[in-house]
Amino acid sequence: MCEFCAQHGEGKKWYLVMSNYSRELFAQKGRAEFVEDFLANVEGDTAKEVAKLDAIRGKPLVYRFIKRMAIRKQKANHWGQVVPLEDVEQIIDLQSSIVRLPCVCRSLLTGRQTRYCFGIGVDPSGILDKYPDYSHSFEVLKKEEAKKLLRSFDQQGLVHSVWTFKTPYIGGLCNCDQDCMAYRMTVKEKLLPIMFRAEYVATIDWDLCSGCKKCISQCQFGAILFSVTQKRSNINVMQCYGCGVCRTVCDKGAIQLKPRSEFVGLPW
């Protein structure tokens, strides 16, 4: 069990606990104000945070201290955890409101307006109406519409993740690739872990694997390797984030997700 489940999960997966999406929780501790501030300032605040960490990376002692403080702040306010499709669909079933939103990360990093992000939980229209850049293109979705989109994102290799807005309230469901800020900060640049691994890890059954290599190009984390001698693919469980999107391109059904807790010493 990960630290988030232990702290916020009531003995189970924390993102499947209904109270973490409740109106009562959203109304506490200035979360509505936090979401407003996030929407208004996320691009500038993120750029400043990245620049600050990057500037001190060459000073190991200072960097470790600042990074430790930044991680503590992120875990208290805004961070994400990777979630596979089957759990995402259970999350959708818990929601009273689902809206599709423009992706702030891709807008900031690539200049492209894409709508891969979902707002979930409490209806955010009152907040979004204050920010025309976001509210003009958000759309309210029914549960089955959201699930259909998520399945298509899975096929595209987008990694699903849930996001907190003043932990443990979950207000966002993102679908990330290498253009996302969370990916770049956590995986590519290793500046600051703000997107944590899933409760699972993927494994490949070599008796079923045909060695087609399709899963390798589908993996966003570089966790799948090909054995030239065995003519089979293999997953580096230390590198795997447990998103499960590699399964969508496996024609042989050779890839399964297993609980991360079954493996000793794996990072979260």
N, C-alpha and C positions, 0 to 999 in steps of 0.2 A: 504493500500500500504506500502510495506517495505521500509526501508531507501535506499536500493540499487535502487529500482524502482524510488524513488523520485529523487535521484541524477543522475542516468544514464539511466533512462527508457523512457524519452520523454513522460511521462504520461501513460506508459503501462509497462508490464513486461520487465525488463531491459535486460533479456537474450533472448528476442525475437526481439531486436533492431539490425538490420543488421550492423549498424556502429560499434557496439562493437566487430565485427569479422573482420573488414575491414583491408586491406593491409595498408591503410593510417594510421590507428591507430597503427598497429603493428610497423610501421616504426618510430614512435615518441618515444621520451624519453628513448631510449636505451632498448626497450623491447626485441629485438633479443639478446642483451648482457645479459639481465636478464634471459632469457630462457637458454642460454648457461651456465651461472653461476649456475642456479637452477639444471640442469642436472648433472653438474660436482660436486656439493657440497651438494645436498639435504640431503643425508644420514647423513653426519657429522654435518651439520647445524641443522638439526632436533634433533639429539641426544643431541647436546649442549643446545638447547632451552629447551627441556624437562628436562634435568638435572638441569638447572639453576632454572626453575620454581619449580621443585620438591624440590630443596634444601632450598628454602625460603618459602615454603608453611606454615611452622610453625611460621613464623613471619608475622602476618596479615597485619600490616600497610605497610611493605615493599612489601609484596606479592601483595596487591591491587594496589600499585603504579606501580610496574613492570608489572603486568598483564594488567593494563590499557594502558601502553605505548606499550606493545606487541600487544594488540588488534588493536591499532591505526596503528601500522606498518603493521600488517597482512592485514587490510582492504585497505591499500594503495598499497600493493604489491601482495599478494597471499592468497586467501581465496575461499571457495566454498559455494554454496547454493544448497540444495536439490531440485530436479525437478521431477515431476511425468512423467510417460511414455508418455502421450499424448503431453506434452510440449516438452519432449526430441525429439519426432519425428518431431515436428515443427522446433526445433533447427537444426536437421539434414538437413532438407529441405533448410536451409539458407546457408549451407556450400559449399565452392568451393573445399575443401580438407578435407578428413577424413582418418586418419591412426590409426591403432590399435597398442598399445604399451605395453611393459612389465610394471607391476605395481611396482613402486618404494617402496610403503608402505609395500606390502606383502613381497618383497624381503628383506627389512630391518628388519621386525619384525618376519618373519617366515622362511626366507631362500628359499621360494618357488618362482619360476618364473611363474607368471600367467599374461595373457594379457587381463585384464579387463578394461584398460584405453584407451581412444581415444584422439588423438591430432586433433583439429579442427581449422578451419579458414585458415590461411596462410599455404601453404605447408612447413612443417618443415624439409624437407629432407636435406637441406644444413647445418642445425644445427646438426641434428641427425647423419649425416655422421662423425661428429667429435667425436662421442661417440659410439664406436662399441658395448658396452654392451647394448645399446638401439637400435641402428640402424640395427643390424643384424637380429632382429626378428620383426621389425615393418612391417606392411602390409597395403597397400593402399586399401581402401574399397569404393565400390559404395554405394550410399545412401540406396538402398534397402537392401544391405548386412548388413550395419550398423544397420538398423532398425530391421532386423531379429535377429541379435545378441542381441540387446537391449531388445527385447521381451523375448528372452530366459533368459537373466539376470534377468528380472522382475520375471519370473517364479521361478528362483532360490532364490529370495528374496534379490537380490543385489539392493542397494539404489543408484539411479542416482543423480549426482550432477555436476554442471558446476563450473569451476575454472578460476580465473583471473591470469594473468601474467602482473603485473603492471596495476592495476585497471584503467579503466573498460574493458580493452581488455580481452576477453574470449578465452583461448587457449586449455582448457582441458575439457573433459567429462569423469568423473570417475564413477565407479560402485562399491560401497563400501559395506563391511560387517564389522564384529567386529574385523577382522584382520587388518583393515586399520588404519594408523596413525591418520587420521582426526577423525575417530570414537573414538579411544582411548583417544586422547587429549580433544575432545569436550564432549563426552558422558560418557565414562567409568571413566576416571581420573578427568574430569572437571578441567583440567589444564588451557586450553586456548580455547575459542570458535573460531575455524577456519572453521567450517562447520555449516552454518546457516539453519534454518528451511525453508520449502517450503512456497509458497504463499497460501497453502491449509492446511486443517486439515481433517482427516477422521472421519466419523460417521457411526454408525451401525443402520439400521432399524430393530427394534426388531420384527416387524410383519413378516419379512422375515428370520431373523436369526434362524437357526436350533439348535444352541448350539453345533456344531461339534468341536469347539476349534481349527480348522486348522489355523485360522488367528493368534492365539496367538503365535504359534511356528514360523510363518513367520515374525513377527515384530522384527526388529533389536533394537528397542528402549524401549521395555518393556511397551508399551503404552496400550496394550489390556489386559483386565481382564475378568474373568468369574464370573458371578453371580450365586452362587449355588441355591439361592432361586428362581430366575427367569429362570434359565437354559438357559441363553443367555450370549453372549459376549458383552462387553462394552468398549469403547475407552476413555481413560483419555486424554482429549484434551490438557491439560497442558503439557503432556509428548509427544504427537504426533508430528512427524516431517513432516507429510504430504507427505510422499514418495509414498503412494498408493500401495505398493507391496502386502499388505495384501489382496487386491482385487482379486489377481490372484488365490488364493486358496479357495475363497468363491463360492461354487457351487450354492448358492441361490441368488447371486447378491445383498447381503444385505449391502455391504459397498460402500459408496460414498465419494467423495472428495468435500468439500465445501470451498469457499474462507475464508482464515484466518481472513480477515477483517470483516467478519460477526460475529465474536466472540470477546467480549469485554475482554481486559486484558490478552490476550494470548501472551506468549513470542515469539520472533523471533529467 
